[in-house]
Amino acid sequence: MSKEKIRTLLPYAFGIAVGIVFLVPIINVKPEWDVFMHPWRPETAASLLLLVFLGYGWFTGEQQRTILLFSRSEKLLIIAPMILFTVWSGTSALWANSLSSVIHHTGVWANYLGYYLVARWILARRDAQERFTIGLCVFVLLLTISPLIEFFTVSIFKEGGTTLGLRFSKYTELSNTIYPLVGILAIFAGRRARRLAFVGVFILGMFVVMSFSRTGVGIFAIEAIALAAAALIFPLFRSARKKAFATVGVAIAGILLATCLPFVMVEKAPMVERVVDPGSAESARIRPFFFDIGVEMLKHSPFAGVGADNFGQEFVRYRASYAELHPDDPNLSLADDAIAERAHNEYIQIAAELGVVGIVIFGVLLAGIIYAGICLLRRAPRASPYTVAAFIGLAAFLSSSFVTSYSFRIIQNGIAFVIVLAIAIGGTLGRQRQAKPQSQASRKWSVLFAVISLLAVMLATYSIVRIVALQTAINGAYESDLEARYKAFDRAIAIDPANATLEWGYARSLAAQKRYREAAEHFQRAINKSKATSIDYARMSIVQRLGDDLDGAEATIREALRAYPRSPFLYVRLAYILDLNGKHEESAAALNQAIGLDKGQSLSWWNFMTNGGAVAAKEAFDQKLPPLMELKPREAVYAIMGEREVLHPEEKMNIPGLESPFSNND
């Protein structure tokens, strides 16, 4: 095969590979392999495919020839900050509490650097960018088939709606980042590709509504307006302005159709319901609250931060610290039943994790992007339409990073960003060629390729090791011989000592066999490894109470209240334990504190813990209190139910699909 033929096919191959990485998260072959906090499937796929392209580029020498022509501005403002950011991330292993999280973050950013270099090589020409974008259109079609069908059927006609937003909202940043490229393809490509791109633009407009992301819809609409403005500003659009406006119209039509058609069909508008949902107000409150926790981390470690990717690991600790300083903050009632993996603001998370040094390095990268954007405006008459589209996509991604919980934390999003960045830089700073490549520079780039490859292997290995550990525990859970089961759990934890889920599963299995003291030890280890919601503390207090360790149970709930001081459930739990331990005055005081926070919830919880589900249900009906299924946190209902069933077997209730965590059905 000729070199020119390979050069023609390479963008298609790269597009297919990137599409695979993008689609892997929704290919849920073994859902039980979802590990604690880190999405291993796309990270493993991305690392392995990166090795293929880096290896090919190295073997042929083509990638080096491209990189040796990088301008000084690109090296200093784009490449150097990405290298330094990755190095600083790895260096944080010296002070971070979670080494595995540092390994993960460093491997992910090494992937970003690698994909940037590969994209700068493969997508250096406009025809290559067009072919790659055709691949993106195919990805869009494959991604949206399932949610499109579900949105216009289940989400409209099924009472209670669907989980579309939960499953696909993480894709809105990615789809918004690539949308301008698809739009440019619709404007400038040949007839066949243009038709495909128009379909892609229309579907992207519908998809952003289907994902139920309010921010995503707003940013998509602004991008459409920006694309129309670009058609007026940049001379290269002059002959295609009608197509540009038609493309924008198709995108807006997609939004309007997905918003209005359900209302026409059944007088139901899921996106409008999402906006006015009371839960949306709580979601909006979480962002400033998480921002405050991030600031608390930064205050504690201003220079170096708490360590790369350690925000989720450190969240409960700094939540408790924040609560001591601001005990009356109503936002402390939020997020007590879920693990806070991310900050919902990429910039504060970078500052919290990597300190002033990290945010300054990242700021240099942002400054480089802004400088490149200025260069684009200066050379507007000669600007490539794909370069213009790339800058619109970058602006969309960086804007959404102020409010999203994903951003660079989801590898497919970050890869989309750096590929679009490569197109943007290739059309601006990349045109400032270096005069003469040097052999010494070639050796330096060779070292960089080798390091990136090693870090990609590290990330893939890290993910595979975690899966091996998880499968070891899963296999052990089915062992009928208890000693063999517990040895399997021990092996799994030895393989992946940072995985709190393994400790939690071990504790659950021990509790089912009434080995409560050992179960409490493993629940404590899970909490120490950041599986530390109010429910996790409650589960630990349950096994301590069942093991007659009331003092330990009291200490556990008091520790939980340091982080969750506005939880009626935890105060009622404390009152219940104090009452059992003969501390009746303290019990009454704790119950009064709970009632002061939420009287209805507190009284229903008290009735449930002290008298069981049947009595609590009757009291709820008679006194117009919240019924059991409206108690918060919801999962705690099943934890308390399990405790009651052990103490009072006659109360056992069989609810299909919701077996007690302390049942003997392991």
MOHUKA-V861572 format. One record per pair of residues at least 12 apart in sequence whose ideal C-beta (glycine too) atoms are under 6 Angstrom apart, sorted by the first residue. I is the first residue (numbers start at 0). J is the second residue. Records with the same first field share a line. If there is no record, write none. Layout:
I=J / J
This chain:
9=121
10=121 / 127 / 130 / 131
11=130 / 134
13=121
14=131 / 134
15=134
16=48
18=134 / 138
20=41 / 44 / 45 / 411
21=138 / 411
23=40 / 41 / 44
24=41
32=466 / 469
34=465 / 469
35=498 / 499 / 500
36=311 / 340
37=103
39=462
41=410 / 411
42=410 / 458 / 462
43=459 / 462
45=110 / 410
46=455 / 458 / 459
47=459
49=110 / 113 / 455
50=452 / 455
52=117
53=448 / 452
56=120
57=448
62=120
63=444
65=120
66=444
67=436
68=432 / 433
70=428 / 431
72=428 / 431
73=424 / 428
76=367
77=367 / 424
80=360 / 363 / 364
81=112
83=360
84=360
85=108 / 109
87=353 / 356 / 357
88=104 / 105 / 108 / 307
89=105
91=306 / 307
95=306 / 309
97=309 / 312
99=497
100=308 / 309 / 312
101=306 / 307
102=461
103=308
104=307 / 308
106=454 / 457 / 458
107=410
109=451 / 454
110=455
111=413 / 417
112=451
113=451
114=414 / 417
115=417 / 421
118=418 / 421
119=421 / 425
122=422
123=425
125=383
128=385 / 422
132=180 / 184
133=192
135=177
136=181 / 195 / 196 / 199
139=199 / 202
143=202 / 206
146=163 / 167 / 209
149=161 / 163
150=209
154=269
155=261 / 265 / 267
163=209
164=211
167=210
168=210 / 212
169=405 / 409
171=207 / 210 / 212 / 215
172=396 / 399 / 403 / 405 / 412
173=411 / 412 / 415
174=203 / 206
175=218 / 219 / 395
176=392 / 396 / 415 / 419
177=415
178=203 / 222
179=222 / 226 / 388 / 391 / 392
180=388
181=196 / 199 / 200
182=200 / 226 / 246
183=384 / 385 / 388
184=196
185=197 / 200 / 246
186=239 / 242 / 243 / 246
187=384
197=249
200=246 / 249 / 250
201=249 / 253
204=250 / 253 / 254
205=253 / 257
207=219
208=254 / 257 / 258 / 270
211=273
214=399 / 402
218=395 / 399
222=391 / 395
223=247 / 250 / 251
225=391
226=247
227=247
229=387
230=243
233=379 / 382 / 387
234=380
235=384
258=270
284=330
285=333
286=343
288=330 / 333
289=342 / 343
290=344 / 347
292=317 / 318 / 321
293=342 / 347 / 351
295=317 / 320 / 321
296=317 / 351
297=350 / 351
300=354
301=354 / 355
302=354 / 355
303=354
304=351 / 352 / 353 / 354 / 357
305=352
307=352
309=352
310=342 / 348 / 351 / 352
311=339 / 340
312=529
314=339
315=531 / 562
318=562
319=561 / 562
322=564
326=564
331=564 / 565
332=565
335=533 / 563 / 566
336=532 / 534 / 632
341=404 / 408
343=404
344=401
345=400 / 406
349=361
371=424 / 427 / 428
372=390
374=427
375=427
383=426
385=422
386=423 / 426
389=419 / 422 / 423
390=423
392=419
393=419 / 423
396=416
465=495
468=491 / 494 / 495
471=487 / 490 / 491
472=488 / 491 / 501 / 504
475=487 / 488
488=505
499=525 / 528 / 529 / 530
502=521 / 524 / 525
503=525 / 530
505=521
506=518 / 521 / 522
507=660
508=665
510=542 / 661
511=661 / 663 / 665
515=542 / 545 / 546
516=546
518=542
519=539 / 542 / 543
522=538 / 539
533=559 / 563 / 566 / 569
534=632 / 634 / 635
536=555 / 559
537=572 / 635 / 638
538=638
539=555
540=552 / 555 / 556
541=642
545=645
549=576 / 579 / 580
552=576
553=576
556=569 / 572 / 573
565=596
567=593 / 596 / 597 / 600 / 601
568=604 / 635
570=589 / 592 / 593
571=593 / 601 / 604 / 605
573=589
574=586 / 589 / 590
575=608
599=624 / 625
600=625
602=624
603=619 / 624 / 625 / 630
606=618
607=639
608=639
611=643 / 650
640=659
641=659 / 660 / 661
644=659
645=661
